[in-house]
Amino acid sequence: ACVTEFRITDTTVNTYGYVNTYLDYESDGYNGDGNKVYIDRSCREGATLLAGSTYQFMVLTGDVTAGENARVYIDYNNDGSLDNTELVMRVNGTAANQQLKASITLPTVVTRSTLVTCTPLRMRVISERGTVSPINVCGALSYGQVEDYMVIVKGNGPISGGVSITLPAGSNPSCSGDTLKFRSKLASGITAATFRWY
C-alpha cells in the first residue's frame, strides 16, 4: 500500500475553465521511495488554503487489488500532536489504483477556536491496505505508507470588524512619550480577539 499522488484543488471552476490546484505531489510509492514507510515532505511540499473554504482532497493509491484506505489529518492547533479530532478525510477504497476523494471544508476561528492561522501546520496523509483496520494516526502500519506535508490556513474571518488608530490632536507619532489610541470593534460572533504588533 502506498501514496502515489496527493492533490488539493478548488471545488469550483475558475474563469479559464480549470480548477485551481494548491498542491499536486506525485510520489514514487513505497517501493520507489526506497521502501520507506514514513516520508516527511513538510519542509518542501505544501499549500496555502483559506479558512472556511471547501477543497477537493485526492489520494491516488497503489496497486493493492483489495483496495487501500486513505486518511488525512491536519494539526489545526499546531501542538505537534495529531489526534482523531483532526481527521479531515476518511475514504476506504475497493480496488487498485483508485483516486480516493473527499470535499473538505476547513474550519474558521469561529468554528474551531483552537485553529492556528498563518503558520505552517503538519498535514499527514496515510494509505494502508483495505484489509487492515483500524488506521491509527501515529501508530505502526502493516503495509501502508505515511507522507507529511505542510499547510498554511489563512484567516477568512468576518469582515465587519476592524481596528482604528487615532493620534491625540497636535501629537507627533515619532516623538517619545506621545501616545496612540487603539480601538477595536469585534465582528458579530467573535467574543474575544488577540492582536499582535510587529
N, C-alpha and C positions, 0 to 999 in steps of 0.2 A: 504494500500500500504506500502511496506517495502523493505529494502535492506536485503536479506538473505545471500548473499555472494558477495564479491568483489574480483576480481583476476586480476593481471597483469602478463603476460607471454611474452616470446620472440615470434616472428613470425616465427622463424626458428627452425629446429630440431637440437639438439646438437649431438655430436659423439656417445652418448649412445642411440639415438633414441627417446629422450624425448625433450619437450620444457623446457626451463629454467623458473622457476616460481620465481617472485620477491616479490609478495605479494599475499597471499591467506587467506582471513579472512572470516570465517563463522559467521554470526550474527544470533541472535535469532529472528530477525524481530521485528516489532513494539510491538506485544503482548508479546513475550518472553523477550523483553528488558524492561519490566515494563511500557509499553505504553509511551515510550519516543519518542518524535518527533525528537530531536537532540541528537546525541551522539558524544562526542569528543574523538577520539582514536588517536589523532595526537602525543601524547607523548609515545604511546606504539606500534602502528602498522604503518609500513611504508615500503618504498622501496627506494633503490638507483638505479637510472637509468642513462643512458648515453645520453648526448645531441646529437641530430641528428639521434638517433636510433629509430626504429619502434617497438612498443609493442602492444600486444593484450590486450585491457581492456574489462572486462566482469562484468556485474552486473546481478546477479540472483535475479529476482523479486519475490514477494509474490503471493498469490492465488486469486488476483482480476481477475474475469472472463473476464472483458473487456480489461485487459492488463494494464501495467504500463509503464510510460515513465521514462527514466533514463538520467541524466545529470551528467557530471564530469567536475569540474573546478580545475585549478591549479593556485595559486597565484605566477605566474612567477617572478614578480618584488618584491615580498616579502614586499609589502607596507601595508599588513594587511587588505586589502580590495579586495574582489573578484568582478570581473565585467564581462560583456559579452564578452570582448576581451580575457578572459582567459578560455572560454568554450572549452574543448578539446574533449568531447564526447556528442553527442545528438542522442539518439536512442529511437524510440517510439515502444512500444510493442503492441501486438494484442491479447494476450491470457495470462492465468495464468501461473505462474512458468516458465517464459521464461529466457533464457540466452541472454541478450542483449549485443552484442559485437560490437567493433569498433577497427580498426587498427589506432594507434595514433603515429605519428612521432613527437618526441619532437623537439623544436627549438634549435638553437645554438645561441651563442652571435652574430653571423653574421646575422642570420635571424630574431632575436629579440634582439635588442640592450639593452633592459632593463632586460634581463634574469639574475637572480641571481643564481650562481652555488655554489656547495659545501656548501650549507646552507639548513637546514630543511625548506621546503615550505609547506603551507597548501594545501591539496587536498580535495575537497568537492565532495561527492557522494550523489546524490539526486534521490529518486524514488517517483513518485507521480502517482495517478490513471490516466489512459489514458484519462478520460473524463474531467480532469481539465486542463485548459490552461489559461495563459502561466505559466511556471515554472520560478520563479524569484530566482536567486542565494541567495539572502539574505532576501527574502520575506517569509510571512507565507504560510504554506502548508495547503491544505484542508484535505487530507487523507494520506499524504506521510510521509517519514522519511528521515533525513539527517544524514550522518555519515562523520566525518572529519578524514583524515589520514595524514601522513607526507610523503613527497617525497623529496629526495635529487637528484638534477640533476648535474651529474659530467660533466665537460667540455670534449668536444670531438672536439676541435678546430683544425685548421690547424697544421700540424706537421712540416712545413718548417721554422717556426720562431724559435727564440731562444734567450738566454741571455748568454753573455760571461763575465767572471770576470777576470781581469788581475791585477797583482801587479806590481808597478814600480820596475825596476831592483834593487836588493840589499835591498829591504824593508822587514820588518818583520810584518806580519799581526796582531801580538799580541801586537805590540808597539803602545802606544798612539801617535796620531799625524800622523801616516802613513796613506796613502790614498789607497783606492781601486777604480778602474775604472770599472764601469758597462756599458756595451754597449748592446743594444737590437736591434734585427733585426725582424721587424714585417713581418708576413706571408702575402702572397697575399690576398687582400680583407679586411685586418684589417687596419683601418685608425687611430686608437688610442688604447692605451693599458694602463692599470694600473698595477703597481707592488706592492706587499706587502711583506715586510721582517719581519720574525718572529725570 
